[in-house]
Amino acid sequence: MTVDDGTWSPPPIGRVAAPLRDQVLEVVRQGILDSRLRPGQRLVERELMEQLGVSRATVREVIARLASEGLVTNIPQRGAIVAVLTGEEAADIYEMRASLEVLATQRFIERVTPVQVAELRAAFDGFAAAAEDGSLDQLAAKDAFYRVLFDGAASAPLTQVITMLQSRVRLLRRTSLSAPGRARETVGELRVLVEAIEAKDSEAAAEACARHVRNAARTALARMAEPGTTARPERA
C-alpha cells in the first residue's frame, strides 16, 4: 500500500476478543470501504506489517481474503492493489443484487415473524433518521436494514451468495448515497418496500425492491462516469 502521504492511519490492533487476523481484516476492509485506501492504491506487505504490527503471514491471509471479496486485485509483477471497479462490473453487480434482493424479499414475506417485521420497520426508521440529518451513520443504518431483511429470509444458500457480493455492494452503496438527494429518494423507495412487506403483498414488495436497486444503479453508474471518480491504478 502506498502510504507516503499519510492519508491512512489504521487503529491499533489487539486487546479485543476477536482473532488477530479478523481484526486486521476488518481494519483494512474498512479502510477500502471508507475510501481511505483508494482504488488502484498498492498494498505493500512490508508497510502493512509495520503499520498494523502483524506478521507477513497474517497480511498475506488478509490480502487473499479481500481478493476473494473482490476488494483487492493481485497483479503480476506489481503485487496487490485496491480493486478498481469498472462501470461494466458495477452494472453486473447491480443486476445480481436486484435478483437476489427480490428473492430475499419474497422469502422474508413467506417466513418472517411479526417480531422481525417490527425489527425491519425499526431499521428503516433508523435509516430514515440518518438520511434526514445527513449523518455519516446512514451507510451503517442501511446495512442494518438489509441485515434484518436477509436474516428474516432464512435462506442459507441465499445468504452465502449475498455475502460474497456484500463488500462490493457496500462500495457501490457509498457511491450512490453520495449523490445529492439520493439518500432521501432511498428513504421513499424503502418506505414503499416496507409497507408492501407489512401488507404481505409479495408482488408489490418485489417490484418496490427491484425499483430501488434500479434507481441506485442509475445513480451510482452516473457518478462513476463522472471525470475523476474512478481511480486508475498507481504506477509501481
C-alpha positions as CSV (number, residue, x, y, z in Angstrom):
1,M,0.0,0.0,0.0
2,T,1.3,3.4,-0.9
3,V,1.0,5.4,2.4
4,D,3.7,8.0,2.0
5,D,1.2,10.8,2.1
6,G,-0.1,9.6,5.5
7,T,-3.8,9.5,4.4
8,W,-4.4,6.2,6.1
9,S,-3.8,5.7,9.9
10,P,-5.2,2.4,11.0
11,P,-6.4,1.9,14.5
12,P,-4.4,-0.2,17.0
13,I,-4.7,-3.9,16.6
14,G,-5.2,-6.3,19.5
15,R,-6.6,-6.3,23.1
16,V,-10.1,-7.4,21.9
17,A,-11.7,-10.8,21.8
18,A,-11.7,-11.3,18.0
19,P,-8.8,-13.3,16.5
20,L,-5.9,-11.1,15.3
21,R,-6.5,-12.0,11.6
22,D,-10.1,-11.0,11.8
23,Q,-9.2,-7.6,13.4
24,V,-6.7,-6.9,10.7
25,L,-9.1,-8.0,8.0
26,E,-11.8,-5.6,9.3
27,V,-9.4,-2.7,9.6
28,V,-8.1,-3.0,6.0
29,R,-11.5,-3.8,4.6
30,Q,-13.0,-0.7,6.3
31,G,-10.1,1.4,5.0
32,I,-11.1,0.4,1.5
33,L,-14.9,0.8,2.0
34,D,-14.2,4.3,3.5
35,S,-12.1,5.3,0.5
36,R,-9.1,5.9,2.8
37,L,-7.4,3.2,0.7
38,R,-8.2,4.3,-2.8
39,P,-8.9,2.3,-5.9
40,G,-5.6,1.4,-7.6
41,Q,-3.6,2.0,-4.4
42,R,-0.8,-0.6,-3.8
43,L,-1.0,-2.8,-0.8
44,V,2.7,-3.3,0.2
45,E,3.1,-6.2,2.6
46,R,6.1,-4.6,4.5
47,E,4.2,-1.3,5.0
48,L,1.1,-3.1,6.2
49,M,3.2,-5.2,8.6
50,E,4.7,-2.0,10.1
51,Q,1.5,-0.1,10.3
52,L,-0.6,-2.9,11.8
53,G,2.2,-4.6,13.8
54,V,1.4,-8.1,12.5
55,S,3.3,-10.8,10.7
56,R,3.7,-11.2,6.9
57,A,1.6,-14.4,7.1
58,T,-1.3,-12.5,8.6
59,V,-1.0,-9.8,6.0
60,R,-1.0,-12.3,3.2
61,E,-4.1,-14.1,4.6
62,V,-5.9,-10.8,4.8
63,I,-5.0,-9.8,1.3
64,A,-6.1,-13.2,0.0
65,R,-9.4,-12.8,1.8
66,L,-10.0,-9.4,0.4
67,A,-9.2,-10.6,-3.1
68,S,-11.9,-13.3,-2.7
69,E,-14.3,-10.5,-1.8
70,G,-13.4,-8.5,-4.9
71,L,-11.9,-5.7,-3.0
72,V,-8.3,-6.4,-3.9
73,T,-6.7,-7.4,-7.2
74,N,-3.3,-9.2,-7.5
75,I,-1.4,-8.0,-10.5
76,P,1.7,-10.0,-11.8
77,Q,5.0,-8.1,-11.2
78,R,3.2,-5.5,-9.1
79,G,1.5,-7.3,-6.3
80,A,-1.8,-6.4,-4.7
81,I,-3.8,-3.2,-5.3
82,V,-7.1,-2.0,-4.1
83,A,-9.6,-3.1,-6.8
84,V,-10.7,-0.7,-9.5
85,L,-14.4,-1.4,-10.1
86,T,-15.4,-0.7,-13.7
87,G,-18.8,0.5,-14.9
88,E,-19.4,-2.8,-16.6
89,E,-18.6,-4.7,-13.4
90,A,-20.8,-2.4,-11.3
91,A,-23.7,-2.9,-13.7
92,D,-23.4,-6.7,-13.4
93,I,-23.3,-6.5,-9.6
94,Y,-26.5,-4.4,-9.6
95,E,-28.2,-6.9,-11.9
96,M,-27.2,-9.7,-9.5
97,R,-28.2,-7.7,-6.5
98,A,-31.7,-7.0,-7.9
99,S,-32.4,-10.7,-8.4
100,L,-31.0,-11.7,-5.0
101,E,-32.8,-9.0,-3.1
102,V,-36.1,-9.6,-4.8
103,L,-35.8,-13.3,-3.8
104,A,-34.8,-12.3,-0.2
105,T,-37.8,-10.1,0.0
106,Q,-40.2,-12.8,-1.1
107,R,-38.7,-15.3,1.3
108,F,-38.9,-12.7,4.1
109,I,-42.6,-12.4,3.5
110,E,-43.1,-16.2,3.4
111,R,-41.1,-16.9,6.6
112,V,-40.9,-13.9,8.7
113,T,-42.3,-13.5,12.2
114,P,-44.2,-10.4,13.5
115,V,-41.2,-9.5,15.6
116,Q,-38.9,-9.5,12.6
117,V,-41.4,-7.3,10.7
118,A,-41.2,-4.9,13.6
119,E,-37.4,-5.0,13.5
120,L,-37.4,-4.2,9.8
121,R,-39.6,-1.2,10.4
122,A,-37.3,-0.1,13.2
123,A,-34.3,-0.5,11.0
124,F,-36.0,1.5,8.2
125,D,-36.8,4.3,10.7
126,G,-33.2,4.3,11.8
127,F,-32.0,4.8,8.2
128,A,-34.7,7.5,7.6
129,A,-33.4,9.4,10.6
130,A,-29.8,9.2,9.5
131,A,-30.7,10.3,6.0
132,E,-32.7,13.2,7.2
133,D,-29.9,14.7,9.3
134,G,-27.2,13.8,6.8
135,S,-25.5,11.6,9.3
136,L,-22.4,9.6,8.3
137,D,-24.2,6.7,10.0
138,Q,-26.6,6.3,7.1
139,L,-24.4,3.6,5.5
140,A,-24.3,1.6,8.7
141,A,-28.1,2.1,9.1
142,K,-28.6,0.8,5.5
143,D,-26.5,-2.2,6.3
144,A,-28.6,-2.8,9.4
145,F,-31.8,-2.7,7.3
146,Y,-30.5,-5.3,4.9
147,R,-29.2,-7.5,7.8
148,V,-32.8,-7.7,9.2
149,L,-34.1,-8.5,5.7
150,F,-31.6,-11.2,4.9
151,D,-31.9,-12.8,8.4
152,G,-35.7,-12.9,8.0
153,A,-35.4,-14.6,4.6
154,A,-33.9,-17.6,6.5
155,S,-32.1,-19.0,3.5
156,A,-28.6,-20.2,4.0
157,P,-27.7,-20.5,0.2
158,L,-29.1,-17.0,-0.4
159,T,-27.1,-15.6,2.5
160,Q,-23.9,-17.2,1.2
161,V,-24.3,-15.8,-2.3
162,I,-25.2,-12.3,-1.0
163,T,-22.3,-12.3,1.5
164,M,-19.9,-12.9,-1.4
165,L,-21.1,-9.7,-3.1
166,Q,-21.6,-7.7,0.1
167,S,-18.3,-5.8,0.2
168,R,-18.6,-4.6,-3.4
169,V,-22.3,-3.7,-2.8
170,R,-21.2,-1.5,0.1
171,L,-18.7,0.3,-2.1
172,L,-21.4,1.0,-4.7
173,R,-23.8,2.0,-1.9
174,R,-21.4,4.6,-0.7
175,T,-21.1,5.9,-4.3
176,S,-24.9,6.1,-4.9
177,L,-25.7,7.6,-1.5
178,S,-23.1,10.3,-2.0
179,A,-25.2,11.8,-4.9
180,P,-27.1,14.9,-3.8
181,G,-30.7,14.0,-2.8
182,R,-30.2,10.2,-3.3
183,A,-30.5,9.4,0.4
184,R,-33.9,11.0,0.7
185,E,-35.0,9.2,-2.5
186,T,-33.9,6.0,-1.0
187,V,-36.0,6.6,2.1
188,G,-39.1,6.9,-0.1
189,E,-38.2,3.8,-2.0
190,L,-37.6,1.7,1.1
191,R,-40.8,3.0,2.7
192,V,-42.8,1.6,-0.1
193,L,-40.9,-1.7,0.2
194,V,-41.5,-1.9,4.0
195,E,-45.2,-1.1,3.6
196,A,-45.6,-3.8,1.0
197,I,-43.9,-6.3,3.3
198,E,-46.1,-5.3,6.2
199,A,-49.1,-5.9,4.0
200,K,-47.7,-9.3,2.9
201,D,-48.0,-8.2,-0.7
202,S,-45.2,-10.2,-2.3
203,E,-45.7,-8.8,-5.8
204,A,-45.7,-5.2,-4.7
205,A,-42.7,-5.8,-2.5
206,A,-40.7,-7.4,-5.3
207,E,-41.5,-4.5,-7.6
208,A,-40.5,-2.0,-4.9
209,C,-37.2,-3.8,-4.3
210,A,-36.3,-4.0,-8.0
211,R,-37.2,-0.4,-8.5
212,H,-35.0,0.7,-5.6
213,V,-32.0,-1.3,-7.0
214,R,-32.6,0.0,-10.5
215,N,-32.6,3.6,-9.2
216,A,-29.5,3.0,-7.1
217,A,-27.7,1.5,-10.1
218,R,-28.6,4.5,-12.3
219,T,-27.3,6.9,-9.7
220,A,-24.1,5.0,-9.0
221,L,-23.2,4.4,-12.6
222,A,-23.7,8.0,-13.4
223,R,-21.4,9.0,-10.5
224,M,-18.8,6.5,-11.7
225,A,-18.9,8.0,-15.2
226,E,-18.0,11.5,-13.8
227,P,-14.4,12.6,-14.6
228,G,-12.0,11.6,-11.8
229,T,-14.5,9.4,-10.0
230,T,-13.0,6.1,-10.9
231,A,-9.4,5.9,-9.8
232,R,-6.7,4.5,-12.0
233,P,-4.0,2.1,-10.7
234,E,-1.0,3.9,-9.4
235,R,2.3,3.4,-11.1
236,A,4.7,1.0,-9.5
